[in-house]
Amino acid sequence: MKHRSLRFSLAVAAAVLGAGTAFAQEKVVHVYNWSDYIDPALLEEFTKETGIKVVYDVYDGNEVLETKLLAGNSGYDVVAPTSPFLARQIQAGVYQKLDKSKLPNLKNMWPEITTRLSQYDPGNEYAVNYMWGTTGIGYNVAKIKAALGDVKVDSWDILFKPENAAKLKSCGINILDASDETFAIAMNYIGKNPDSKETADLEAGGDVYKAIRPSVKTFNSSAYIDELANGDSCITIGWSGDILQAKSRAEEAKNGVEVNYVIPKEGTYIWMDSFAIPADAKNVDAAHAFINFMMKPDVAAKASDYVQYANGNLASQPLMDEAVSKNPGVYPDAETMKKLFTISPYGPKEQRVLNRVWTQIKTGS
């Protein structure tokens, strides 16, 4: 889920039908996705294979996507919402059902992820998983050791205990600006149902962050990648692939920063970003062609190798770089998978509570 301010388009010229003929009507698909979330070479490969031009725009938050979809006439043919938003948007009628006859590569998908996705999309009628991952802890190995000693980083205690957070304040703490996930994680940490919508439980989850708020430097969902890679922060709640991207950037820069990612032993949230087609999409056939292309095993493998996230395509796994497919931070073992939880959409009342408490936390009020 991404330096997320990037906007780019990849295009090929319309095909010339032959001598003395006019240009064919241009085939195009408008894709709206998270930034830093696809290998640009795959878009070129899709165009070369299909003759369909890709206009690819990016966003850095589900709320941005939702606002455009609910307003109507978004202009997009393929989008990639995260699961709770997907479920809410399906209920709002903003998507059209997939024509599975145009998606023969569905045979390559991973039943476990497809089943988990069906909690949000019953019958898997509207969406196909693109990437999935976890929300865990990213940290600077040397700075954590300097602040806390030879402590094992395997628990949310490293961040949620105020005494630990106080010791990490000077080296930089970031909290992911994604309240639905962060509250679920905090509620799970204190022994409550992570999917609870009870006001008291949400406020209890908020209290976890209020207790460490004096030590938190930033709340962001994009800049933290470079901050961690550059050594400007030492610990963050973040998305698995983002943190592994930070690790790669630090290694490429040879700046001496060692970044690690861990799924805490208490468990954490598993998110899924999936392709869906807006109800008012103008290029429906091209949208199906794009989604089907992205489900090719070799394409899905290249996509995961590039973004360092797990994908929902089982047939792609043998083709992936083992640094990704064998990384327990990307593909957790079976025991860890049992500790990963999902969350359902918030209703308007619960969302107001969540927004109120989250605003109080971020502003320190």
C-alpha positions as CSV (number, residue, x, y, z in Angstrom):
1,M,0.0,0.0,0.0
2,K,4.3,3.8,-2.0
3,H,6.4,7.5,-2.3
4,R,2.7,8.2,-2.9
5,S,2.8,11.6,-4.5
6,L,3.8,10.2,-7.9
7,R,1.5,10.6,-10.9
8,F,2.5,9.0,-14.2
9,S,1.0,7.7,-17.4
10,L,2.3,5.2,-19.8
11,A,1.1,5.2,-23.4
12,V,1.7,3.7,-26.8
13,A,0.7,5.2,-30.1
14,A,-2.6,4.0,-31.6
15,A,-2.1,1.3,-34.2
16,V,-2.1,2.2,-37.8
17,L,-4.5,0.0,-39.7
18,G,-2.8,0.1,-43.0
19,A,-1.8,2.3,-45.9
20,G,-4.5,4.9,-46.7
21,T,-6.6,4.1,-43.6
22,A,-7.3,6.3,-40.6
23,F,-6.0,5.7,-37.1
24,A,-8.0,3.1,-35.2
25,Q,-9.9,4.3,-32.2
26,E,-7.5,4.2,-29.3
27,K,-8.0,1.5,-26.8
28,V,-7.3,2.7,-23.2
29,V,-7.7,1.7,-19.6
30,H,-7.6,4.2,-16.8
31,V,-6.1,2.6,-13.6
32,Y,-6.2,4.3,-10.2
33,N,-3.9,2.6,-7.7
34,W,-1.6,3.2,-4.7
35,S,1.7,4.7,-5.7
36,D,5.0,2.8,-5.9
37,Y,2.7,-0.3,-6.2
38,I,3.5,-1.7,-9.6
39,D,6.6,-2.3,-11.8
40,P,6.2,0.3,-14.6
41,A,7.6,-2.3,-17.0
42,L,4.5,-4.4,-16.5
43,L,2.3,-1.6,-17.8
44,E,4.5,-1.4,-20.9
45,E,4.3,-5.2,-21.3
46,F,0.5,-5.1,-21.0
47,T,0.3,-2.4,-23.7
48,K,2.6,-4.4,-26.0
49,E,0.6,-7.6,-25.5
50,T,-2.9,-6.1,-25.8
51,G,-2.5,-2.8,-27.7
52,I,-4.4,-1.1,-24.8
53,K,-2.9,2.1,-23.5
54,V,-2.6,2.5,-19.7
55,V,-3.3,5.8,-18.1
56,Y,-2.1,5.2,-14.5
57,D,-2.8,7.6,-11.7
58,V,-2.0,7.1,-8.0
59,Y,-3.4,8.0,-4.5
60,D,-2.1,7.7,-1.0
61,G,-5.2,6.9,1.0
62,N,-8.4,4.9,0.8
63,E,-10.4,8.0,1.7
64,V,-9.2,9.8,-1.5
65,L,-10.3,6.9,-3.6
66,E,-13.6,6.6,-1.8
67,T,-14.4,10.3,-2.2
68,K,-13.9,10.0,-6.0
69,L,-16.0,6.9,-6.3
70,L,-18.9,8.1,-4.2
71,A,-19.0,11.4,-6.1
72,G,-19.4,9.4,-9.4
73,N,-17.8,9.9,-12.8
74,S,-14.4,9.2,-11.4
75,G,-13.1,8.5,-14.9
76,Y,-11.4,5.2,-13.8
77,D,-11.8,1.7,-15.1
78,V,-9.8,-0.2,-12.5
79,V,-9.2,0.7,-8.8
80,A,-7.6,-1.1,-5.9
81,P,-9.4,-0.4,-2.6
82,T,-8.4,-2.1,0.7
83,S,-10.9,-4.6,2.0
84,P,-13.0,-2.8,4.6
85,F,-13.4,0.1,2.1
86,L,-14.2,-2.4,-0.6
87,A,-17.0,-3.9,1.4
88,R,-18.5,-0.5,2.2
89,Q,-18.2,0.6,-1.4
90,I,-19.9,-2.6,-2.7
91,Q,-22.8,-1.8,-0.4
92,A,-22.9,1.7,-1.8
93,G,-23.2,0.3,-5.3
94,V,-20.1,1.9,-6.8
95,Y,-18.8,-1.3,-8.4
96,Q,-20.0,-3.6,-11.1
97,K,-19.9,-7.4,-10.9
98,L,-16.9,-9.0,-12.7
99,D,-17.6,-10.9,-15.9
100,K,-15.6,-14.0,-14.9
101,S,-15.8,-15.4,-18.4
102,K,-13.3,-12.7,-19.3
103,L,-11.0,-13.6,-16.4
104,P,-9.7,-17.1,-17.2
105,N,-6.6,-16.5,-15.0
106,L,-8.8,-16.7,-11.9
107,K,-7.7,-20.3,-11.9
108,N,-4.3,-19.1,-10.6
109,M,-5.6,-17.5,-7.5
110,W,-4.8,-18.6,-3.9
111,P,-7.9,-20.2,-2.2
112,E,-6.9,-19.0,1.3
113,I,-6.7,-15.4,0.2
114,T,-9.8,-15.6,-2.0
115,T,-11.7,-17.0,1.0
116,R,-10.5,-14.2,3.3
117,L,-11.5,-11.7,0.7
118,S,-15.0,-13.2,0.5
119,Q,-15.6,-11.8,4.0
120,Y,-15.7,-8.4,2.3
121,D,-17.0,-9.5,-1.1
122,P,-19.4,-12.4,-0.6
123,G,-19.1,-14.8,-3.5
124,N,-16.0,-12.9,-4.8
125,E,-18.3,-11.2,-7.3
126,Y,-16.7,-7.8,-7.4
127,A,-13.0,-8.0,-6.7
128,V,-9.8,-10.0,-7.4
129,N,-6.9,-9.7,-4.9
130,Y,-3.8,-7.9,-6.2
131,M,-1.6,-7.7,-3.1
132,W,-2.0,-8.4,0.6
133,G,0.2,-7.9,3.6
134,T,0.4,-7.1,7.3
135,T,0.6,-4.0,9.4
136,G,3.6,-4.5,11.8
137,I,6.7,-2.9,13.2
138,G,9.5,-1.5,11.1
139,Y,12.6,-0.5,12.9
140,N,16.2,0.7,12.7
141,V,18.2,-2.1,14.3
142,A,21.1,0.0,15.6
143,K,19.0,2.8,17.0
144,I,16.6,0.4,18.8
145,K,19.6,-1.3,20.4
146,A,21.2,2.0,21.4
147,A,17.9,3.1,23.0
148,L,16.7,-0.2,24.6
149,G,19.7,-2.5,24.7
150,D,19.6,-6.1,23.4
151,V,15.8,-6.4,23.6
152,K,14.1,-8.8,21.3
153,V,11.8,-7.0,18.9
154,D,8.9,-9.4,18.7
155,S,6.0,-7.7,20.6
156,W,3.9,-4.6,20.4
157,D,5.4,-3.9,23.9
158,I,8.4,-2.3,22.2
159,L,6.2,0.6,21.1
160,F,3.0,0.5,23.2
161,K,4.7,0.5,26.6
162,P,5.0,4.2,27.5
163,E,8.4,3.6,29.1
164,N,9.8,2.1,25.9
165,A,8.3,4.8,23.7
166,A,9.8,7.5,26.0
167,K,13.3,6.0,25.3
168,L,12.6,6.0,21.6
169,K,11.3,9.5,21.4
170,S,14.6,11.1,20.5
171,C,15.3,8.8,17.5
172,G,11.8,9.2,15.9
173,I,8.5,7.3,16.3
174,N,6.0,7.2,13.4
175,I,2.5,5.9,13.6
176,L,0.7,4.9,10.4
177,D,-2.1,7.4,9.7
178,A,-4.7,4.7,9.1
179,S,-7.0,4.7,12.1
180,D,-9.1,1.6,11.3
181,E,-6.0,-0.6,11.3
182,T,-4.2,1.1,14.1
183,F,-7.2,0.9,16.5
184,A,-7.8,-2.7,15.6
185,I,-4.1,-3.5,16.5
186,A,-4.4,-1.6,19.8
187,M,-7.6,-3.3,20.8
188,N,-6.2,-6.7,20.0
189,Y,-3.1,-5.8,22.0
190,I,-5.2,-5.1,25.2
191,G,-7.2,-8.3,24.8
192,K,-10.3,-6.9,23.1
193,N,-12.0,-7.9,19.9
194,P,-10.0,-6.2,17.2
195,D,-13.2,-5.9,15.1
196,S,-15.2,-4.4,17.9
197,K,-17.3,-1.4,17.0
198,E,-18.3,-0.6,20.6
199,T,-17.5,3.0,21.6
200,A,-15.8,1.9,24.9
201,D,-13.5,-0.5,23.1
202,L,-12.6,2.1,20.4
203,E,-11.8,4.6,23.1
204,A,-9.8,1.9,25.0
205,G,-7.8,1.4,21.8
206,G,-7.3,5.1,21.5
207,D,-6.0,5.2,25.1
208,V,-3.0,3.0,24.0
209,Y,-1.9,5.8,21.6
210,K,-2.8,8.6,24.0
211,A,-0.4,7.0,26.5
212,I,2.5,7.2,24.0
213,R,1.5,10.3,22.2
214,P,4.1,12.6,23.9
215,S,6.8,10.4,22.4
216,V,5.4,10.2,18.8
217,K,7.1,12.4,16.2
218,T,4.8,11.9,13.2
219,F,1.6,10.3,11.9
220,N,2.0,9.5,8.2
221,S,1.5,6.8,5.7
222,S,4.0,7.7,3.0
223,A,7.0,9.7,4.1
224,Y,7.9,7.1,6.7
225,I,9.4,4.9,4.0
226,D,12.2,7.3,3.2
227,E,12.5,8.5,6.8
228,L,13.2,4.9,8.0
229,A,15.5,4.2,5.0
230,N,17.5,7.4,5.7
231,G,17.8,6.9,9.4
232,D,15.5,9.8,10.2
233,S,13.2,7.7,12.3
234,C,13.9,4.5,14.3
235,I,10.5,2.8,14.6
236,T,7.1,2.9,12.9
237,I,3.9,1.0,12.6
238,G,3.8,0.4,8.9
239,W,2.8,-1.8,6.0
240,S,5.0,-4.9,5.4
241,G,6.0,-4.1,1.8
242,D,6.7,-0.4,2.6
243,I,9.1,-1.3,5.3
244,L,10.8,-3.9,3.1
245,Q,11.1,-1.2,0.5
246,A,12.7,1.0,3.1
247,K,15.1,-1.8,3.8
248,S,16.0,-2.1,0.1
249,R,16.5,1.6,-0.3
250,A,18.9,1.7,2.7
251,E,20.8,-1.2,1.3
252,E,21.0,0.4,-2.2
253,A,22.2,3.7,-0.7
254,K,24.8,1.9,1.4
255,N,24.2,4.4,4.2
256,G,24.8,2.0,7.0
257,V,21.1,1.9,8.0
258,E,19.7,-1.6,8.7
259,V,15.9,-1.9,8.7
260,N,13.9,-4.9,9.8
261,Y,10.2,-5.7,9.8
262,V,8.5,-7.9,12.3
263,I,4.9,-9.3,12.8
264,P,4.4,-9.0,16.6
265,K,3.7,-12.2,18.5
266,E,0.3,-10.9,19.7
267,G,-0.8,-10.8,16.1
268,T,-1.8,-8.1,13.7
269,Y,-4.1,-6.9,10.9
270,I,-4.0,-8.6,7.5
271,W,-5.1,-6.2,4.7
272,M,-5.9,-6.9,1.1
273,D,-5.8,-4.5,-1.8
274,S,-7.9,-5.8,-4.7
275,F,-8.8,-4.8,-8.2
276,A,-12.4,-3.8,-8.9
277,I,-14.2,-2.1,-11.7
278,P,-16.3,1.1,-11.0
279,A,-20.0,0.9,-12.0
280,D,-19.5,3.8,-14.3
281,A,-16.3,2.6,-16.0
282,K,-16.2,3.5,-19.6
283,N,-13.7,0.8,-20.8
284,V,-15.1,-2.3,-19.2
285,D,-13.5,-4.8,-21.6
286,A,-10.1,-3.2,-21.2
287,A,-10.5,-3.3,-17.4
288,H,-11.1,-7.0,-17.5
289,A,-8.1,-7.4,-19.8
290,F,-6.0,-5.5,-17.4
291,I,-7.1,-7.5,-14.4
292,N,-6.7,-10.8,-16.3
293,F,-3.2,-9.8,-17.3
294,M,-2.2,-9.0,-13.7
295,M,-3.3,-12.5,-12.7
296,K,-0.8,-14.2,-15.0
297,P,1.6,-16.1,-12.8
298,D,4.7,-14.5,-14.2
299,V,3.2,-11.1,-14.1
300,A,2.0,-11.5,-10.5
301,A,5.5,-12.8,-9.5
302,K,7.2,-9.7,-11.1
303,A,4.8,-7.4,-9.3
304,S,5.5,-8.9,-5.9
305,D,9.2,-8.9,-6.5
306,Y,9.0,-5.2,-7.3
307,V,6.8,-4.0,-4.4
308,Q,7.9,-6.8,-1.9
309,Y,4.3,-7.6,-1.0
310,A,2.6,-11.0,-1.0
311,N,0.0,-11.5,-3.7
312,G,-3.2,-13.6,-3.9
313,N,-1.9,-15.6,-6.9
314,L,-0.8,-19.1,-5.7
315,A,0.6,-20.0,-9.2
316,S,3.0,-17.1,-9.0
317,Q,4.9,-18.2,-5.9
318,P,7.3,-20.7,-7.5
319,L,8.3,-17.9,-9.9
320,M,9.1,-15.3,-7.3
321,D,12.5,-14.2,-6.0
322,E,13.0,-16.3,-2.8
323,A,14.1,-13.2,-1.0
324,V,10.4,-12.3,-1.2
325,S,8.6,-15.7,-1.3
326,K,10.7,-17.1,1.6
327,N,10.6,-14.0,3.7
328,P,8.4,-14.6,6.8
329,G,7.6,-10.9,6.9
330,V,6.0,-11.2,3.5
331,Y,4.6,-14.7,3.6
332,P,4.1,-15.6,7.2
333,D,4.2,-19.2,8.4
334,A,1.0,-21.1,9.1
335,E,1.2,-20.4,12.9
336,T,1.5,-16.7,12.3
337,M,-1.2,-16.7,9.7
338,K,-3.6,-17.9,12.5
339,K,-2.9,-14.8,14.4
340,L,-3.7,-12.4,11.6
341,F,-7.2,-10.8,11.9
342,T,-9.4,-8.9,9.5
343,I,-11.8,-6.0,10.3
344,S,-15.2,-5.2,9.0
345,P,-16.3,-1.7,7.8
346,Y,-17.3,0.9,10.3
347,G,-20.8,2.3,10.2
348,P,-21.4,6.1,10.2
349,K,-21.8,6.2,14.0
350,E,-18.6,4.2,14.7
351,Q,-16.7,6.1,12.1
352,R,-17.5,9.4,13.9
353,V,-16.2,7.9,17.1
354,L,-13.1,6.7,15.4
355,N,-12.5,10.1,13.7
356,R,-13.0,12.0,16.9
357,V,-10.6,9.9,19.0
358,W,-8.0,9.7,16.2
359,T,-8.1,13.5,15.8
360,Q,-7.6,13.9,19.5
361,I,-4.6,11.6,19.4
362,K,-2.9,13.3,16.4
363,T,-3.4,16.8,17.8
364,G,-2.5,15.8,21.3
365,S,-5.7,17.3,22.7
